[in-house]
Structures are given as C-alpha cells and as structure tokens.
Amino acid sequence: METVIVLCVLAWLLKRWVDVRAADYARARRQILEERLLDQPVRLSVEQMGNMLYCWDTATMDFVCQGRDLEEIRKNFALRYPDRNAAITQGPEELVTKLKQELQALKQNENFSSQ
C-alpha cells in the first residue's frame, strides 16, 4: 500500500515537472517567434473607398490605418507602429501597383533631398 502511494506521488511529481518544462519551452518558443515577427514588415491589405485608402493587417484583419495617399498612410502607420515597417501585399492589383510606384517616387525624392 505504501509503495502505491509513493509511486503515485512520484508519478504526480514527474508529471508536474514535465508540465513546467513544456510551459517553459512554449514560452521561449513564443518569444523567439514574436521577435522574428517584429523583424518582418507588417503585411497590409489596402482598399479604396472614395478618396480614402484603408489598410488592414493581412494576418489578423485588424484595421491599421487610413489616408488619402501613400504619404498619409506612411505617417499614420508610423504613429501606430513606430518601430515597424509595412508592405502593401494585397488589394486590387491596379491600386497596389500604383501605391508601389508612389513609394518608389517618394524614396527617390527622399534620397535626392538627403544628398
């Protein structure tokens, strides 16, 4: 009888130890993944309604920002995510292409003005 009690206690302690180690592993893995995600740009889906552009996070479909043009979108995105970059990856093809062209023009103007 005493042997059974001792074995039960040991089994419970072993299970508890395994559960704690598994939780530690999961927490460390989640932290590593979060750090990797922070290095990645936020992928945005863009939609135009009237003269406004609306951007959502493609992973979560959370609303991120809005603006009349790419400059306003960049400014409003930076207010919400000051330490992150964004990439417009989804939306109507013509709109995404137009915004990417605007981005190239903005970058060229920034490079020109910084020289």
C-alpha positions as CSV (number, residue, x, y, z in Angstrom):
1,M,0.0,0.0,0.0
2,E,2.8,2.4,0.9
3,T,4.6,1.6,-2.3
4,V,1.5,2.5,-4.3
5,I,1.3,5.9,-2.5
6,V,4.9,6.6,-3.1
7,L,4.6,5.6,-6.8
8,C,1.5,7.9,-7.2
9,V,3.4,10.8,-5.6
10,L,6.4,10.2,-7.8
11,A,4.2,10.0,-10.9
12,W,2.5,13.2,-9.9
13,L,5.8,15.0,-9.3
14,L,7.2,13.7,-12.7
15,K,4.1,14.9,-14.5
16,R,4.3,18.3,-12.8
17,W,8.0,18.6,-13.8
18,V,7.2,17.7,-17.4
19,D,4.3,20.2,-17.5
20,V,6.5,23.0,-16.2
21,R,9.3,22.2,-18.7
22,A,6.7,22.1,-21.5
23,A,5.3,25.5,-20.5
24,D,8.8,27.0,-20.3
25,Y,9.6,25.6,-23.8
26,A,6.4,27.0,-25.2
27,R,7.0,30.4,-23.6
28,A,10.6,30.6,-25.0
29,R,9.4,29.4,-28.4
30,R,6.6,32.1,-28.5
31,Q,9.1,34.8,-27.5
32,I,11.5,33.7,-30.3
33,L,8.7,33.7,-32.9
34,E,7.5,37.2,-31.7
35,E,11.0,38.6,-32.1
36,R,11.2,37.2,-35.6
37,L,7.8,38.6,-36.4
38,L,8.9,42.0,-35.2
39,D,11.8,42.0,-37.7
40,Q,9.3,41.3,-40.5
41,P,7.2,44.1,-42.1
42,V,3.5,44.2,-41.3
43,R,1.8,42.9,-44.4
44,L,-1.1,45.2,-45.3
45,S,-4.2,44.8,-47.4
46,V,-5.4,48.0,-48.9
47,E,-8.8,49.0,-50.1
48,Q,-10.0,52.3,-51.6
49,M,-13.4,53.8,-50.8
50,G,-14.0,57.2,-52.4
51,N,-10.8,59.2,-51.9
52,M,-9.7,57.3,-48.8
53,L,-7.3,54.3,-48.6
54,Y,-7.9,51.8,-45.7
55,C,-5.2,49.4,-44.6
56,W,-5.7,46.1,-42.6
57,D,-3.1,43.7,-41.3
58,T,-3.4,40.7,-43.6
59,A,-2.6,38.2,-40.8
60,T,-5.2,39.4,-38.3
61,M,-7.5,41.5,-40.5
62,D,-7.2,44.2,-37.8
63,F,-7.6,47.8,-39.1
64,V,-4.2,49.5,-39.1
65,C,-4.5,53.0,-40.7
66,Q,-6.0,55.1,-43.4
67,G,-5.1,58.0,-45.5
68,R,-5.8,59.9,-48.7
69,D,-2.5,58.9,-50.3
70,L,0.6,56.9,-49.6
71,E,2.3,59.7,-47.6
72,E,-0.6,59.8,-45.2
73,I,-0.7,56.1,-44.9
74,R,3.0,56.0,-44.1
75,K,2.6,58.8,-41.5
76,N,-0.4,57.1,-39.8
77,F,1.2,53.7,-39.9
78,A,4.3,55.2,-38.1
79,L,2.0,56.6,-35.4
80,R,0.6,53.2,-34.7
81,Y,3.7,51.1,-35.2
82,P,6.7,53.5,-34.7
83,D,9.3,50.7,-34.7
84,R,7.9,48.6,-37.6
85,N,7.9,48.6,-41.4
86,A,5.0,47.8,-43.7
87,A,4.5,46.2,-47.0
88,I,1.3,46.5,-49.0
89,T,0.8,43.0,-50.3
90,Q,-2.9,42.6,-51.0
91,G,-5.6,44.6,-52.6
92,P,-6.8,45.5,-56.1
93,E,-3.9,44.9,-58.4
94,E,-4.1,48.4,-60.0
95,L,-4.1,50.1,-56.6
96,V,-1.3,48.0,-55.2
97,T,0.8,48.8,-58.3
98,K,0.0,52.5,-58.1
99,L,1.0,52.6,-54.4
100,K,4.3,50.8,-55.1
101,Q,5.1,53.3,-57.8
102,E,4.3,56.1,-55.4
103,L,6.6,54.5,-52.9
104,Q,9.5,54.3,-55.4
105,A,8.9,58.0,-56.2
106,L,8.9,59.0,-52.5
107,K,12.1,57.1,-51.9
108,Q,13.8,58.7,-54.8
109,N,12.7,62.1,-53.6
110,E,14.0,61.3,-50.1
111,N,17.3,60.1,-51.4
112,F,17.6,63.2,-53.7
113,S,16.8,65.6,-50.8
114,S,19.2,63.9,-48.4
115,Q,22.2,64.4,-50.8
